[in-house]
Structures are given as structure tokens and as C-alpha cells.
């Protein structure tokens, strides 16, 4: 299953890069660590929930939003908090958005994994969005903490690297 996922990712990436360079399309790239650190984690550190999507960044017609939310499952006594992401394509063309992220819990950076687990890729038709919820689209969801747990691990930082947007 993981091999199939990796092969799909690789194929989409190759096709996107090839079509982008063949058609003379531009690719937007940004190192967004400061943007996320300054806008996103103010809310997490204060442990306040946002009921509305907050704009984190806007690049070449693609907007990325976030909200910090309680995803508790009362019946099963499971109480996680997440940062949910929403990616919006405001362009009149299909867009492929891809980035990698690294997380830090209690100010200790997680080790880089040799898998594509921390790679997020989204393909959006013109003028559409894709978003996470408590139960859907796990790639656009970041675990923050588990309430009512003996563990005191809390997400303290996330760095998004190699954010790229391709016109396809």
C-alpha cells in the first residue's frame, strides 16, 4: 500500500514538473516557517479555539488557512486537539500544491523520517477548496495535544518547507 502511494506521489510530481516546464508555467515556492510561527502558534500557545478559518498565507492565487480545534470524542473518552488546514485555489486553472513539514513537541524537534509521511500534496480544480475536519483528510490535520492524558506533550512549532505551487 505504501509503495503504491509513493509511486502515485512520484508520478504526479514528475508529471507536474514536466508539464510545468514544457508549457512554460511558473512555479511558486516559499519558505514559510516564519509566517506559520508568527501567525499560527500565537493561538496554540494561548490554547484558544478558533471557530473560523484564519488566513495563514496567500501565494499565487492559493490560500492556506488554519484553525485550532478540539476534536474530542466524548463517548470514547478521547480528547485530542488539532490544527486543521484548508487549501483554496482561487485561480481559473488546476493547481498542484505540495509541501513538507517538521513538527516540534515541547520544543524538541521530531526526527526527520525517511518516508513521505510528512509530505502534503493537494490537487485543486479551479476555484475549489480542500480542508481537514476532525474525522476527514488527515494529511491536512496536525496533532497538537491529547487532553486528559498523563503525557504533557504539546505541539510547540511546525515548519513548512519547500512549499510549491504548480499550474497543471
TITI-339037 format. One record per atom (N, C-alpha, C): residue in three letters; atom name; x, y, z. Coordinates in steps of 0.2 Angstrom, whole numbers, always signed. Layout:
N
ALA, CA, X, Y, Z
...
REM end
This chain:
168
UNK, N, +4, -6, +0
UNK, CA, +0, +0, +0
UNK, C, +4, +6, +0
UNK, N, +10, +6, +4
UNK, CA, +14, +12, +5
UNK, C, +18, +13, -2
UNK, N, +20, +8, -5
UNK, CA, +23, +8, -12
UNK, C, +19, +11, -17
UNK, N, +12, +9, -17
UNK, CA, +8, +12, -22
UNK, C, +7, +20, -21
UNK, N, +6, +22, -14
UNK, CA, +6, +29, -13
UNK, C, +12, +33, -15
UNK, N, +18, +30, -13
UNK, CA, +24, +33, -15
UNK, C, +24, +34, -23
UNK, N, +22, +29, -27
UNK, CA, +23, +29, -34
UNK, C, +18, +34, -37
UNK, N, +12, +34, -34
UNK, CA, +7, +39, -36
UNK, C, +10, +46, -35
UNK, N, +13, +47, -29
UNK, CA, +16, +54, -27
UNK, C, +21, +56, -32
UNK, N, +26, +51, -34
UNK, CA, +31, +52, -38
UNK, C, +29, +53, -45
UNK, N, +24, +49, -47
UNK, CA, +21, +50, -54
UNK, C, +18, +57, -55
UNK, N, +14, +59, -50
UNK, CA, +11, +66, -50
UNK, C, +16, +71, -50
UNK, N, +21, +71, -46
UNK, CA, +26, +75, -46
UNK, C, +30, +76, -52
UNK, N, +32, +70, -55
UNK, CA, +35, +70, -62
UNK, C, +31, +74, -67
UNK, N, +25, +72, -67
UNK, CA, +20, +74, -72
UNK, C, +19, +82, -71
UNK, N, +19, +84, -65
UNK, CA, +18, +91, -64
UNK, C, +24, +95, -66
UNK, N, +30, +93, -64
UNK, CA, +36, +96, -66
UNK, C, +37, +96, -73
UNK, N, +36, +91, -76
UNK, CA, +37, +90, -84
UNK, C, +32, +95, -87
UNK, N, +26, +94, -85
UNK, CA, +21, +99, -89
UNK, C, +22, +106, -87
UNK, N, +24, +107, -81
UNK, CA, +26, +114, -79
UNK, C, +31, +117, -84
UNK, N, +37, +113, -84
UNK, CA, +42, +116, -88
UNK, C, +41, +116, -96
UNK, N, +37, +111, -98
UNK, CA, +36, +110, -105
UNK, C, +31, +116, -107
UNK, N, +27, +118, -103
UNK, CA, +22, +123, -105
UNK, C, +24, +130, -103
UNK, N, +30, +130, -100
UNK, CA, +32, +137, -98
UNK, C, +29, +139, -92
UNK, N, +26, +135, -88
UNK, CA, +22, +138, -82
UNK, C, +27, +139, -77
UNK, N, +25, +144, -73
UNK, CA, +29, +146, -67
UNK, C, +27, +142, -61
UNK, N, +32, +141, -56
UNK, CA, +31, +138, -50
UNK, C, +32, +142, -45
UNK, N, +28, +143, -40
UNK, CA, +29, +147, -34
UNK, C, +32, +143, -28
UNK, N, +37, +146, -25
UNK, CA, +40, +142, -19
UNK, C, +41, +147, -14
UNK, N, +40, +145, -8
UNK, CA, +41, +150, -2
UNK, C, +44, +146, +4
UNK, N, +48, +148, +8
UNK, CA, +50, +145, +14
UNK, C, +46, +149, +19
UNK, N, +41, +146, +22
UNK, CA, +36, +149, +26
UNK, C, +36, +148, +33
UNK, N, +42, +146, +36
UNK, CA, +42, +145, +43
UNK, C, +41, +151, +47
UNK, N, +43, +156, +46
UNK, CA, +42, +162, +50
UNK, C, +34, +164, +49
UNK, N, +31, +164, +44
UNK, CA, +24, +165, +43
UNK, C, +20, +161, +48
UNK, N, +21, +154, +48
UNK, CA, +17, +150, +52
UNK, C, +19, +151, +59
UNK, N, +25, +152, +61
UNK, CA, +27, +153, +68
UNK, C, +24, +159, +71
UNK, N, +24, +164, +67
UNK, CA, +21, +171, +70
UNK, C, +13, +171, +70
UNK, N, +10, +168, +65
UNK, CA, +3, +168, +65
UNK, C, -1, +162, +68
UNK, N, +2, +157, +67
UNK, CA, -2, +151, +69
UNK, C, -1, +149, +77
UNK, N, +5, +150, +79
UNK, CA, +6, +147, +86
UNK, C, +5, +152, +91
UNK, N, +3, +158, +90
UNK, CA, +0, +163, +95
UNK, C, -6, +160, +98
UNK, N, -10, +157, +94
UNK, CA, -17, +154, +96
UNK, C, -16, +147, +100
UNK, N, -11, +143, +97
UNK, CA, -10, +137, +101
UNK, C, -7, +138, +108
UNK, N, -2, +143, +108
UNK, CA, +1, +144, +114
UNK, C, -4, +146, +120
UNK, N, -9, +150, +117
UNK, CA, -14, +153, +122
UNK, C, -20, +148, +123
UNK, N, -19, +142, +119
UNK, CA, -24, +137, +119
UNK, C, -31, +139, +118
UNK, N, -32, +144, +114
UNK, CA, -39, +146, +112
UNK, C, -41, +143, +105
UNK, N, -47, +142, +105
UNK, CA, -50, +139, +99
UNK, C, -53, +144, +94
UNK, N, -52, +143, +88
UNK, CA, -55, +147, +83
UNK, C, -60, +144, +79
UNK, N, -66, +147, +79
UNK, CA, -72, +144, +75
UNK, C, -72, +146, +68
UNK, N, -68, +150, +66
UNK, CA, -67, +152, +59
UNK, C, -60, +151, +56
UNK, N, -60, +150, +50
UNK, CA, -53, +149, +47
UNK, C, -49, +156, +47
UNK, N, -43, +155, +48
UNK, CA, -38, +161, +49
UNK, C, -33, +160, +43
UNK, N, -33, +165, +39
UNK, CA, -28, +165, +33
UNK, C, -21, +165, +36
UNK, N, -17, +160, +34
UNK, CA, -10, +159, +36
UNK, C, -6, +162, +30
UNK, N, -7, +161, +24
UNK, CA, -3, +163, +19
UNK, C, -7, +163, +12
UNK, N, -5, +167, +8
UNK, CA, -8, +168, +1
UNK, C, -3, +168, -4
UNK, N, -2, +164, -9
UNK, CA, +3, +164, -14
UNK, C, +0, +162, -20
UNK, N, +1, +166, -25
UNK, CA, -1, +165, -32
UNK, C, -8, +162, -33
UNK, N, -12, +165, -29
UNK, CA, -19, +163, -30
UNK, C, -21, +156, -26
UNK, N, -17, +154, -22
UNK, CA, -18, +148, -17
UNK, C, -18, +151, -10
UNK, N, -23, +150, -7
UNK, CA, -23, +152, +0
UNK, C, -23, +146, +5
UNK, N, -19, +147, +10
UNK, CA, -19, +142, +15
UNK, C, -22, +145, +22
UNK, N, -27, +141, +25
UNK, CA, -30, +144, +31
UNK, C, -29, +138, +36
UNK, N, -30, +140, +43
UNK, CA, -29, +136, +48
UNK, C, -34, +137, +53
UNK, N, -36, +133, +58
UNK, CA, -40, +134, +64
UNK, C, -38, +128, +69
UNK, N, -38, +131, +75
UNK, CA, -36, +126, +80
UNK, C, -42, +124, +83
UNK, N, -43, +117, +84
UNK, CA, -49, +115, +86
UNK, C, -49, +109, +91
UNK, N, -54, +108, +95
UNK, CA, -55, +102, +100
UNK, C, -59, +97, +96
UNK, N, -56, +91, +95
UNK, CA, -59, +85, +91
UNK, C, -61, +80, +96
UNK, N, -63, +82, +102
UNK, CA, -65, +77, +107
UNK, C, -70, +72, +105
UNK, N, -69, +65, +107
UNK, CA, -74, +60, +106
UNK, C, -76, +58, +113
UNK, N, -82, +62, +115
UNK, CA, -84, +61, +122
UNK, C, -86, +54, +124
UNK, N, -89, +50, +119
UNK, CA, -91, +43, +120
UNK, C, -85, +39, +122
UNK, N, -80, +40, +118
UNK, CA, -74, +35, +119
UNK, C, -69, +38, +124
UNK, N, -70, +44, +127
UNK, CA, -66, +47, +132
UNK, C, -59, +49, +128
UNK, N, -59, +51, +122
UNK, CA, -53, +53, +118
UNK, C, -53, +60, +117
UNK, N, -48, +64, +119
UNK, CA, -49, +71, +118
UNK, C, -43, +75, +115
UNK, N, -42, +74, +109
UNK, CA, -36, +77, +105
UNK, C, -38, +84, +103
UNK, N, -33, +88, +102
UNK, CA, -33, +95, +99
UNK, C, -29, +94, +93
UNK, N, -32, +98, +88
UNK, CA, -28, +98, +81
UNK, C, -28, +105, +78
UNK, N, -23, +106, +74
UNK, CA, -23, +112, +69
UNK, C, -26, +109, +63
UNK, N, -32, +112, +60
UNK, CA, -34, +110, +54
UNK, C, -32, +114, +49
UNK, N, -31, +112, +43
UNK, CA, -29, +116, +37
UNK, C, -34, +116, +32
UNK, N, -34, +121, +28
UNK, CA, -39, +122, +22
UNK, C, -34, +125, +16
UNK, N, -35, +122, +11
UNK, CA, -31, +125, +5
UNK, C, -36, +127, +0
UNK, N, -36, +133, -3
UNK, CA, -40, +136, -8
UNK, C, -37, +138, -14
UNK, N, -39, +136, -20
UNK, CA, -37, +138, -26
UNK, C, -42, +143, -29
UNK, N, -39, +150, -29
UNK, CA, -44, +155, -32
UNK, C, -42, +156, -39
UNK, N, -38, +152, -42
UNK, CA, -36, +153, -49
UNK, C, -41, +150, -54
UNK, N, -41, +152, -60
UNK, CA, -45, +148, -65
UNK, C, -42, +142, -69
UNK, N, -37, +140, -65
UNK, CA, -33, +134, -68
UNK, C, -32, +129, -62
UNK, N, -31, +123, -64
UNK, CA, -30, +117, -59
UNK, C, -23, +119, -56
UNK, N, -23, +118, -49
UNK, CA, -16, +119, -46
UNK, C, -14, +113, -42
UNK, N, -8, +111, -42
UNK, CA, -5, +106, -38
UNK, C, -1, +109, -32
UNK, N, -2, +108, -26
UNK, CA, +1, +112, -20
UNK, C, +5, +106, -16
UNK, N, +11, +107, -15
UNK, CA, +15, +102, -11
UNK, C, +19, +105, -6
UNK, N, +20, +102, +0
UNK, CA, +25, +105, +5
UNK, C, +27, +99, +9
UNK, N, +32, +100, +13
UNK, CA, +34, +95, +18
UNK, C, +34, +99, +25
UNK, N, +33, +96, +30
UNK, CA, +33, +99, +37
UNK, C, +37, +95, +42
UNK, N, +39, +99, +47
UNK, CA, +43, +96, +53
UNK, C, +39, +98, +59
UNK, N, +38, +94, +64
UNK, CA, +35, +96, +70
UNK, C, +40, +96, +76
UNK, N, +38, +100, +81
UNK, CA, +42, +101, +87
UNK, C, +36, +100, +93
UNK, N, +38, +96, +97
UNK, CA, +34, +95, +103
UNK, C, +38, +97, +109
UNK, N, +35, +101, +113
UNK, CA, +39, +103, +119
UNK, C, +45, +106, +118
UNK, N, +46, +109, +112
UNK, CA, +52, +112, +110
UNK, C, +57, +107, +108
UNK, N, +56, +101, +106
UNK, CA, +60, +96, +104
UNK, C, +58, +94, +97
UNK, N, +63, +95, +92
UNK, CA, +61, +94, +85
UNK, C, +61, +86, +84
UNK, N, +56, +84, +81
UNK, CA, +55, +77, +79
UNK, C, +60, +75, +74
UNK, N, +62, +69, +74
UNK, CA, +67, +67, +69
UNK, C, +64, +67, +62
UNK, N, +68, +68, +57
UNK, CA, +66, +68, +50
UNK, C, +65, +61, +48
UNK, N, +59, +59, +45
UNK, CA, +58, +52, +43
UNK, C, +60, +51, +36
UNK, N, +62, +45, +35
UNK, CA, +64, +43, +28
UNK, C, +58, +41, +24
UNK, N, +52, +43, +25
UNK, CA, +46, +42, +22
UNK, C, +43, +48, +19
UNK, N, +37, +47, +16
UNK, CA, +34, +53, +13
UNK, C, +28, +55, +18
UNK, N, +29, +53, +24
UNK, CA, +23, +54, +29
UNK, C, +22, +61, +31
UNK, N, +27, +65, +30
UNK, CA, +27, +72, +31
UNK, C, +26, +77, +25
UNK, N, +24, +73, +20
UNK, CA, +23, +77, +13
UNK, C, +16, +78, +12
UNK, N, +14, +84, +11
UNK, CA, +7, +85, +10
UNK, C, +6, +87, +2
UNK, N, +2, +84, -1
UNK, CA, +0, +86, -8
UNK, C, -7, +87, -9
UNK, N, -9, +92, -13
UNK, CA, -16, +94, -14
UNK, C, -17, +96, -21
UNK, N, -21, +93, -25
UNK, CA, -23, +94, -32
UNK, C, -30, +98, -31
UNK, N, -30, +104, -34
UNK, CA, -37, +108, -33
UNK, C, -39, +110, -40
UNK, N, -45, +108, -42
UNK, CA, -48, +111, -48
UNK, C, -49, +119, -47
UNK, N, -50, +122, -52
UNK, CA, -51, +130, -52
UNK, C, -56, +132, -47
UNK, N, -55, +137, -43
UNK, CA, -60, +139, -38
UNK, C, -63, +134, -33
UNK, N, -59, +130, -31
UNK, CA, -61, +125, -26
UNK, C, -57, +125, -20
UNK, N, -59, +121, -14
UNK, CA, -55, +121, -8
UNK, C, -55, +113, -6
UNK, N, -50, +112, -2
UNK, CA, -49, +105, +1
UNK, C, -48, +107, +9
UNK, N, -51, +104, +13
UNK, CA, -50, +105, +20
UNK, C, -50, +99, +25
UNK, N, -47, +100, +30
UNK, CA, -47, +95, +35
UNK, C, -53, +96, +40
UNK, N, -55, +90, +43
UNK, CA, -60, +91, +49
UNK, C, -58, +86, +54
UNK, N, -61, +85, +59
UNK, CA, -59, +81, +65
UNK, C, -59, +74, +62
UNK, N, -63, +72, +57
UNK, CA, -63, +65, +55
UNK, C, -61, +64, +48
UNK, N, -59, +69, +44
UNK, CA, -58, +68, +37
UNK, C, -51, +72, +35
UNK, N, -48, +69, +30
UNK, CA, -42, +72, +27
UNK, C, -36, +73, +32
UNK, N, -34, +68, +34
UNK, CA, -29, +68, +39
UNK, C, -22, +71, +37
UNK, N, -21, +72, +31
UNK, CA, -15, +75, +29
UNK, C, -15, +82, +30
UNK, N, -21, +85, +31
UNK, CA, -22, +92, +32
UNK, C, -23, +94, +39
UNK, N, -21, +89, +44
UNK, CA, -23, +90, +51
UNK, C, -16, +88, +55
UNK, N, -15, +93, +60
UNK, CA, -9, +92, +64
UNK, C, -11, +91, +71
UNK, N, -8, +86, +74
UNK, CA, -10, +84, +81
UNK, C, -6, +89, +85
UNK, N, -10, +92, +90
UNK, CA, -7, +97, +95
UNK, C, -6, +94, +102
UNK, N, -11, +91, +105
UNK, CA, -10, +88, +111
UNK, C, -16, +83, +113
UNK, N, -15, +79, +118
UNK, CA, -20, +75, +120
UNK, C, -22, +77, +127
UNK, N, -28, +80, +128
UNK, CA, -31, +82, +134
UNK, C, -33, +76, +139
UNK, N, -33, +77, +145
UNK, CA, -34, +72, +150
UNK, C, -30, +66, +149
UNK, N, -23, +67, +148
UNK, CA, -18, +62, +147
UNK, C, -13, +63, +152
UNK, N, -9, +58, +154
UNK, CA, -3, +59, +158
UNK, C, +3, +62, +154
UNK, N, +2, +62, +148
UNK, CA, +8, +65, +144
UNK, C, +6, +72, +143
UNK, N, +12, +76, +144
UNK, CA, +11, +84, +143
UNK, C, +14, +86, +137
UNK, N, +14, +82, +132
UNK, CA, +17, +84, +125
UNK, C, +12, +88, +122
UNK, N, +15, +94, +119
UNK, CA, +11, +99, +116
UNK, C, +15, +101, +110
UNK, N, +11, +102, +104
UNK, CA, +14, +105, +98
UNK, C, +17, +112, +99
UNK, N, +23, +113, +99
UNK, CA, +26, +120, +100
UNK, C, +28, +123, +94
UNK, N, +29, +120, +88
UNK, CA, +31, +123, +82
UNK, C, +30, +118, +76
UNK, N, +29, +121, +71
UNK, CA, +29, +117, +64
UNK, C, +32, +121, +59
UNK, N, +36, +118, +55
UNK, CA, +40, +121, +50
UNK, C, +37, +118, +43
UNK, N, +35, +122, +39
UNK, CA, +33, +120, +32
UNK, C, +39, +122, +27
UNK, N, +41, +117, +24
UNK, CA, +47, +118, +20
UNK, C, +45, +116, +12
UNK, N, +48, +119, +8
UNK, CA, +48, +118, +1
UNK, C, +40, +118, -2
UNK, N, +37, +123, +0
UNK, CA, +30, +124, -2
UNK, C, +31, +126, -9
UNK, N, +27, +122, -14
UNK, CA, +27, +123, -21
UNK, C, +20, +123, -24
UNK, N, +19, +127, -28
UNK, CA, +13, +128, -32
UNK, C, +14, +127, -39
UNK, N, +11, +122, -42
UNK, CA, +11, +121, -49
UNK, C, +5, +122, -53
UNK, N, +5, +125, -59
UNK, CA, -1, +126, -63
UNK, C, -1, +120, -67
UNK, N, -7, +116, -67
UNK, CA, -7, +110, -71
UNK, C, -14, +110, -75
REM end
